[in-house]
Amino acid sequence: MFGHRLLKLATWPGERRFAASRYMMETVQRRKLSVLLKGVAATAEGQRRGIHADWSWETFAERQPVTDYDHWRDAVDQGRANGGKPLIQSPVTRYQPTSGSTSSIKWIPYTRQFLEELDSAISPWVVDLYRQHPRLMHGRHYWSMSWVPTSLRESMRDDINDDIQLMSLGKRLLAGATQSVPQEVSLARTSDDSLFATLAFLISDRSLSMLSIWSPTFGLGMLRAMAGWREELAEVLATGSWGRRMQGADMDSCPWSPEGAELLRQWDGRLNADFFMALWPSLALVSAWDTAASGPWARQLHGLLPQAAFQGKGLWATEGVVTIPYQGQYTLAYRSHVYEFQDPSDGCVYAPWELEPGQQVMPLLSTGSGLLRYKLKDLVAVEGFNGGVPVLRFLGRAGTTDLVGEKLTAPLVGDAIASLNLPARLTPVCTVAIDDSEDGLPGYVLLLEGDGSDAARFAADLDHALQQNFHYQLARNLKQLAPVRCIIHPDMRERYLHQCRQRGMIEGNIKMESLQHWQGALPVWLGREGQPVTGQEVAL
């Protein structure tokens, strides 16, 4: 398609800069910090914090503390309420919502400078995509729009949650011409209507060549929703009318596809590769998270779409980008933000040019949004270098659960689960730390998706594996922790995602994690039809 050629041409200069300066990373990073400090020091907030425009890298690292969102919350809230440039001298185009595993909604200022930084990561990724997967040139793409909760939609700007908006204006216009789903679907009054409309457009597009989403569980949820809504979707596609859907949304068009409608009407609703190969014969690539706890779900999604290659996402957060898939490696997006890396074991902070293979570190970002030394609670392993630029593999969330001093980490729990040799019919969803687990004691609950009656055995095996950790074993011996419990259900993933949404997390951005802490008691989960759960699920 002509639009793809133009987009590739527009992103080519950014990719050339990325490739050419890989052995000059330190120079690039020091220059970026100098520009960033000038913008921050010019604001009232920067002056209040004592930021100086002429700081060197070393002075910045010495005088600016490591931060999290709470350090910036008041200034951001004031900026949202009163306008202006709260953290840096760059116009704010919008405030992007995000959330953590246990935190409420955070609002990240997307400034013009910050968007330029994201564009510097997208350009080399896009060029490399076309280079490695030339079939992408011959069809339309879907780039994820992650659904915000329905309750936030009244405050949404029309560009608030569309991944294409991360590009510069010119590239945005070109990319928009290659898309299967119009941006307007994000303006529906409910998340369900946005998802329904997205599916209608995707089903109608026989030329679809790329699905780019974030969480593979979001992709699986889309396919499952397609099955559940197949009769209603078939009616919409057969008539070209939304019917009861998209009420109040500014949508001038509705897809019309008799062929898509007929495929849906012949489908029994079971998720299988044959149906999706018939639906999207030109699909060339699926892009989604595929590392750490997302791995099993990525393999499941790819199994349903075998006609396409699969590419893992780099490490992106709403607060910024860390790595991009480039030349087959997760390469640091060194031309985007200012990067440092903290060793979680001793707190030492390293510049990116000081990293060595084998290290496990957490990224600190200083970005064009005005956030400085902002800690992402992600753990990455240094695998090597692409030119002079670190290659980093995402290991999982870096937080420690410490209900009574047991000090468990996501990688430790992930290794313990891997030692269980679970049968293929069972997939780990999460291990949840609960303040009130059993008999008034805190403890851990392993959630598995699938069919089986071996919950007690797997619980005992995991408890045994975790006791190889000194602090966990001591807590169990002192009867500070209840024994591990295990709950198996064929729909566990959806129930887990429902709980994440209930805790304020945003659909589409929910990353599968091997370990989470949910405050209070484990909630009573309801069946899909609203009936209380029974049997081995009753503990939920």
C-alpha positions in Angstrom: 0.0 0.0 0.0 1.1 3.5 -0.8 0.6 4.6 2.8 3.1 2.1 4.1 5.7 3.3 1.6 5.2 6.9 2.8 5.3 5.9 6.5 8.5 3.9 6.0 10.1 6.8 4.2 9.0 9.2 7.0 10.5 7.0 9.7 13.7 6.2 7.9 15.7 9.2 9.1 14.9 8.4 12.7 16.1 4.8 12.2 19.3 6.0 10.5 20.1 8.2 13.5 19.4 5.4 15.9 21.7 3.0 13.9 24.5 5.5 13.3 25.0 6.7 16.9 24.9 3.4 18.7 28.6 3.7 19.6 28.1 7.3 20.8 25.5 6.4 23.5 27.2 8.3 26.3 27.5 11.5 24.2 23.8 11.2 23.2 22.7 10.7 26.8 24.7 13.5 28.3 23.4 15.9 25.6 19.8 14.8 26.2 20.2 15.5 30.0 21.5 19.0 29.3 18.5 19.8 27.1 16.1 18.3 29.7 17.5 20.2 32.6 17.2 23.5 30.8 13.5 22.8 30.3 12.9 21.7 33.9 14.9 24.5 35.6 12.8 27.1 33.8 9.6 26.1 35.6 8.4 27.1 39.0 8.4 23.4 40.1 12.0 23.0 38.9 13.1 26.1 40.8 11.3 24.9 43.9 13.2 21.6 43.7 16.5 23.4 43.2 17.1 22.0 39.7 20.0 23.8 37.8 20.3 23.9 34.0 24.1 23.6 34.1 24.3 20.4 36.2 26.6 17.7 34.8 25.5 14.1 34.7 27.3 13.4 37.9 25.9 16.4 39.7 22.4 15.5 38.6 22.8 11.9 39.9 24.1 13.2 43.2 21.6 16.0 43.9 18.3 14.7 42.4 16.7 11.9 44.4 15.2 8.8 42.9 11.4 9.4 42.6 8.0 7.8 42.1 4.7 9.3 41.2 4.0 10.6 44.7 6.9 13.0 44.3 5.1 14.7 41.4 1.4 14.2 42.1 0.6 17.6 43.6 2.3 19.5 40.7 0.6 17.3 38.1 -2.8 17.7 39.8 -2.3 21.5 39.8 -1.4 21.4 36.1 -4.5 19.4 35.2 -6.7 21.8 37.1 -5.1 25.1 36.0 -3.3 24.3 32.7 0.2 25.5 32.0 3.4 23.6 32.0 3.7 22.0 35.4 7.0 20.1 35.2 8.9 21.3 32.1 8.8 24.2 29.6 7.0 22.2 26.9 3.3 22.4 26.1 1.1 19.6 27.5 -1.0 18.0 24.8 -2.9 15.7 27.2 -2.7 13.8 30.4 -2.5 10.0 29.9 -4.0 7.8 32.6 -2.1 4.8 33.9 -2.2 2.5 37.0 0.0 0.1 38.8 -0.8 -3.3 40.3 -2.1 -1.8 43.5 -2.1 1.9 42.8 -5.0 4.2 41.7 -5.0 6.1 38.5 -2.0 8.2 37.8 -2.0 11.0 35.2 1.2 11.4 33.1 1.7 14.8 31.3 2.3 14.1 27.6 4.2 17.1 26.5 5.3 18.0 23.0 8.9 17.2 24.0 7.9 13.8 25.5 6.0 12.8 22.4 9.1 13.7 20.3 11.0 11.3 22.6 8.5 8.5 22.0 8.6 9.2 18.3 12.4 8.6 18.4 11.7 5.1 19.6 8.9 4.3 17.2 10.8 5.3 14.1 13.6 2.6 14.3 11.0 0.0 15.4 8.7 0.7 12.5 11.5 0.6 9.9 12.9 -2.6 11.4 9.4 -4.1 11.3 9.0 -3.5 7.6 12.5 -4.8 7.0 11.9 -8.1 8.8 8.3 -8.6 7.8 7.8 -7.2 4.3 4.3 -8.7 4.0 3.2 -5.9 6.4 3.3 -3.6 3.4 0.4 -5.3 1.7 -2.4 -4.9 4.2 -3.9 -2.8 6.9 -2.8 -2.7 10.6 -4.4 -2.6 14.0 -2.4 -0.6 16.6 -4.0 -1.0 20.0 -6.3 1.5 21.6 -6.3 0.5 25.3 -9.7 1.0 26.8 -9.9 3.3 29.8 -12.6 2.6 32.3 -16.1 3.8 31.3 -16.2 6.1 34.3 -13.2 8.2 32.8 -14.6 8.6 29.4 -16.4 11.9 30.0 -13.0 13.5 30.6 -11.3 11.9 27.6 -9.7 13.8 24.8 -10.3 12.2 21.4 -6.6 11.3 21.3 -6.2 10.1 24.9 -5.6 6.4 24.4 -4.6 5.8 20.8 -1.1 4.4 20.2 -0.9 6.2 16.9 -0.9 9.5 18.9 2.6 8.6 20.1 3.9 9.6 16.7 4.6 13.1 15.2 1.7 14.7 13.3 3.1 13.8 9.9 3.7 10.2 10.7 0.4 10.0 12.5 -1.5 11.0 9.4 0.4 8.5 7.3 0.0 5.7 9.9 -3.7 6.5 10.2 -4.1 5.8 6.4 -2.9 2.3 7.0 -5.2 1.4 9.9 -8.1 -1.0 10.0 -9.9 0.6 12.9 -10.7 4.4 13.0 -9.7 6.3 16.0 -13.3 7.3 16.7 -14.1 4.0 18.2 -12.3 5.2 21.4 -15.1 7.8 21.8 -17.8 5.3 22.5 -19.6 5.8 25.9 -18.5 2.4 27.2 -15.5 0.1 26.9 -17.8 -2.7 25.6 -19.0 -0.5 22.7 -15.4 0.4 21.9 -14.4 -3.2 21.8 -17.4 -4.2 19.8 -16.7 -1.6 17.2 -13.1 -2.6 17.0 -14.0 -6.2 16.4 -16.5 -5.2 13.7 -13.9 -3.3 11.8 -11.3 -6.0 12.2 -13.6 -8.8 11.0 -14.6 -6.7 7.9 -10.9 -6.3 6.9 -9.7 -9.3 4.9 -6.4 -7.5 4.2 -5.5 -7.2 7.9 -1.7 -7.9 8.1 -0.8 -6.8 11.6 -2.2 -6.9 15.1 -0.2 -4.7 17.5 -1.5 -4.9 21.1 0.2 -4.8 24.5 -1.0 -7.6 26.7 -1.6 -11.0 25.0 -4.4 -11.5 27.4 -6.1 -8.5 25.9 -5.8 -10.2 22.5 -7.2 -13.4 23.8 -10.0 -11.4 25.4 -10.8 -9.8 22.1 -11.1 -13.2 20.4 -13.3 -14.5 23.2 -15.5 -11.4 23.0 -15.8 -12.0 19.2 -17.1 -15.5 20.0 -19.6 -14.2 22.5 -20.9 -11.4 20.3 -20.7 -13.3 17.0 -24.5 -13.2 16.3 -24.7 -9.5 17.0 -21.5 -8.8 15.1 -22.9 -10.7 12.1 -26.1 -8.6 12.1 -24.1 -5.4 12.2 -21.8 -6.5 9.4 -24.7 -7.8 7.3 -26.7 -4.6 7.5 -24.0 -1.9 7.9 -25.8 -0.5 10.8 -24.7 -0.3 14.5 -28.2 -1.0 15.8 -28.1 -0.5 19.6 -24.4 -0.1 19.6 -22.3 3.2 19.6 -25.1 5.3 20.9 -23.9 8.9 21.4 -20.6 8.3 19.7 -19.5 10.5 16.8 -19.2 7.6 14.3 -20.2 8.4 10.8 -19.3 5.0 9.4 -20.2 1.4 10.2 -18.4 -1.5 8.4 -20.4 -3.6 6.0 -19.1 -7.1 5.2 -21.5 -9.9 4.1 -18.5 -12.2 3.9 -17.4 -11.5 7.4 -21.1 -11.9 8.6 -21.3 -15.3 6.9 -18.1 -16.5 8.5 -19.4 -15.6 11.9 -22.7 -17.3 11.3 -21.0 -20.5 10.3 -18.7 -20.4 13.4 -19.6 -22.4 16.4 -17.8 -20.0 18.7 -14.9 -22.3 19.7 -11.5 -20.6 19.5 -9.5 -22.4 16.9 -6.8 -21.6 14.4 -8.7 -22.7 11.4 -11.4 -20.1 11.9 -9.0 -17.2 12.4 -6.9 -18.3 9.4 -10.0 -18.1 7.3 -11.0 -14.8 8.8 -7.6 -13.1 8.4 -5.6 -14.9 5.7 -3.2 -12.0 5.2 -2.2 -11.7 8.8 1.6 -11.4 8.8 2.5 -10.3 12.3 1.2 -10.3 15.9 3.0 -8.0 18.3 2.5 -8.3 22.1 4.3 -8.8 25.3 5.9 -12.2 25.4 8.4 -12.2 28.3 8.1 -13.1 32.0 4.5 -13.9 33.1 3.1 -12.9 29.7 5.0 -15.8 28.0 2.3 -18.6 28.3 -0.4 -16.2 27.1 1.6 -15.1 24.2 2.2 -18.7 23.1 -1.6 -19.3 23.4 -2.4 -16.3 21.3 0.1 -17.2 18.7 -1.3 -20.7 18.6 -4.7 -19.3 17.6 -3.0 -17.1 14.9 -0.3 -19.4 13.4 -0.5 -17.7 10.0 1.4 -14.8 11.5 4.9 -14.3 12.9 5.0 -13.2 16.5 7.2 -10.3 17.8 7.5 -9.5 21.5 7.1 -5.9 22.6 9.9 -4.0 24.1 9.5 -2.6 27.6 7.1 0.4 27.4 5.3 2.1 30.2 2.9 5.1 30.1 5.7 7.0 31.8 8.2 6.2 29.0 9.9 3.6 26.8 12.9 1.5 27.9 13.5 -1.0 25.0 12.3 -1.6 21.5 12.5 -4.7 19.4 15.3 -3.9 17.0 17.4 -6.3 14.9 16.0 -9.2 16.9 17.0 -7.8 20.3 15.3 -5.7 23.0 17.6 -2.7 22.6 17.6 0.3 24.9 15.8 3.3 23.2 18.8 5.4 24.0 17.7 8.3 21.8 14.4 8.8 23.7 14.8 9.6 27.4 17.7 9.9 29.9 18.3 6.5 31.4 19.8 5.2 34.6 19.6 1.8 36.2 19.4 0.9 39.9 20.5 -2.4 41.4 17.7 -3.5 43.7 20.0 -5.4 46.0 22.2 -2.5 47.1 20.6 0.6 45.6 23.6 1.5 43.4 22.8 3.4 40.3 24.5 3.0 37.0 24.6 5.0 33.8 23.7 3.0 30.7 27.3 2.9 29.5 28.3 1.4 32.9 26.1 -1.7 32.6 27.6 -5.1 32.3 26.1 -8.4 31.0 24.5 -10.4 33.7 23.3 -7.5 35.8 19.7 -7.3 37.0 18.6 -3.7 37.4 15.5 -1.4 37.5 15.2 1.5 35.0 15.1 5.1 36.2 13.7 7.5 33.6 14.1 11.3 33.2 11.8 12.3 30.4 10.4 15.2 28.5 7.2 15.0 30.6 9.3 16.5 33.4 9.6 13.4 35.5 13.1 13.0 36.8 14.9 9.8 37.9 11.4 8.2 37.9 11.7 4.5 39.1 9.8 1.9 37.0 9.2 -1.1 39.2 10.4 -3.4 36.5 13.4 -5.7 36.7 15.5 -6.2 33.6 18.5 -8.4 32.8 21.5 -7.0 30.8 22.0 -9.6 28.1 24.6 -7.9 26.0 25.0 -5.0 23.6 23.7 -4.0 20.2 26.7 -1.9 19.0 27.4 0.0 22.2 23.7 0.0 23.4 22.5 -2.4 26.2 20.2 -5.2 25.3 17.7 -5.7 28.2 15.3 -8.6 28.8 12.3 -7.9 31.0 12.1 -10.3 34.0 9.0 -9.1 35.8 7.9 -6.6 38.3 10.7 -5.8 40.7 8.6 -5.3 43.8 8.9 -7.5 46.9 6.0 -8.9 48.8 6.7 -8.8 52.4 3.6 -9.7 54.4 5.6 -10.7 57.5 9.2 -10.5 56.5 9.3 -13.3 53.9 10.8 -11.1 51.2 9.5 -12.8 48.0 10.2 -11.4 44.6 8.5 -12.1 41.2 11.5 -13.9 39.7 11.8 -16.1 42.8 8.1 -17.1 42.7 8.3 -17.6 38.9 11.2 -20.0 39.4 9.3 -21.9 42.1 6.2 -22.3 39.9 8.4 -23.5 37.0 9.7 -26.2 39.3 6.2 -27.7 39.7 6.2 -29.3 36.2 2.5 -28.4 35.8 0.6 -30.4 33.1 0.0 -28.7 29.8 -3.7 -28.3 30.6 -2.8 -25.8 33.4 -1.5 -22.3 33.0 -0.2 -20.2 35.9 -2.1 -16.9 36.1 -0.7 -15.3 39.2 0.4 -15.9 42.8 -1.4 -13.5 45.0 -0.2 -12.3 48.5 -3.2 -11.9 50.7 -3.3 -10.0 54.0 -6.0 -12.3 55.5 -5.6 -15.7 53.8 -6.7 -18.4 56.2 -7.5 -18.6 60.0 -6.6 -14.9 60.2 -3.1 -15.4 58.8 -1.7 -13.8 55.7 -0.5 -16.1 53.0 -0.2 -16.8 49.3 -2.7 -18.2 46.7 -1.7 -19.7 43.4 -4.2 -19.1 40.6 -4.2 -21.6 37.8 -6.3 -21.7 34.6 -7.5 -25.1 33.3 -9.2 -28.2 34.5 -8.0 -30.4 37.3 -8.5 -31.6 40.9 -4.9 -31.5 42.0 -5.1 -28.1 43.7 -4.0 -29.4 47.1 -0.9 -31.1 45.6 0.2 -28.1 43.6 -0.3 -25.9 46.7 1.9 -28.2 48.8 4.6 -28.4 46.1 4.7 -24.6 45.7 4.9 -24.1 49.5 7.8 -26.6 49.6 9.6 -24.8 46.7 9.2 -21.4 48.3 10.6 -22.7 51.6 14.0 -23.0 49.8 14.0 -19.2 50.5 15.3 -18.7 54.1 12.9 -15.8 55.0 9.8 -17.6 53.7 10.7 -20.8 55.5 11.3 -19.0 58.8 7.9 -17.2 58.5 6.2 -20.6 57.9 8.0 -22.2 60.8 7.0 -19.4 63.1 3.4 -19.8 61.8 3.3 -16.3 60.6 2.1 -17.4 57.2 -0.7 -19.7 56.2 0.3 -22.6 53.9 0.0 -21.8 50.2 -3.4 -22.4 48.7 -4.2 -23.2 45.0 -7.3 -22.5 43.1 -8.0 -24.0 39.6 -10.7 -22.7 37.3 -11.1 -22.9 33.5 -11.8 -19.1 33.4 -9.2 -18.0 35.9 -7.6 -15.5 33.5 -10.8 -13.5 33.0 -11.5 -13.6 36.8 -8.0 -12.3 37.5 -8.4 -9.5 34.9 -11.7 -8.6 36.4 -10.1 -8.1 39.8 -7.3 -6.0 38.2 -10.0 -3.7 36.7 -11.8 -3.5 40.0 -8.6 -2.3 41.5 -8.3 0.6 39.0 -6.1 -0.9 36.4 -6.7 0.0 32.7 -7.9 -2.6 30.2 -5.3 -3.5 27.6 -2.4 -2.3 29.8 -2.8 -5.0 32.4 0.4 -6.9 32.4 0.3 -10.5 33.6 2.5 -10.8 36.7 3.7 -13.9 38.5 3.3 -12.1 41.9 0.9 -9.5 43.2 -0.1 -8.2 46.6 -3.9 -7.6 47.1 -4.7 -5.9 50.3 -7.4 -7.4 52.6 -8.9 -10.8 52.1 -9.2 -12.6 48.8 -12.5 -11.4 47.3 -15.4 -13.6 46.6 -15.3 -14.1 42.8 -18.6 -14.6 41.0 -19.3 -16.9 38.1 -19.6 -15.5 34.6 -23.4 -15.6 34.8 -23.5 -14.0 38.2 -23.9 -17.1 40.2 -21.6 -17.7 43.2 -18.7 -20.1 42.6 -18.8 -23.5 44.1 -16.5 -26.5 44.8 -12.8 -25.9 44.9 -13.3 -22.2 44.0 -15.4 -21.5 47.1 -12.4 -20.1 48.9 -12.4 -17.2 46.5 
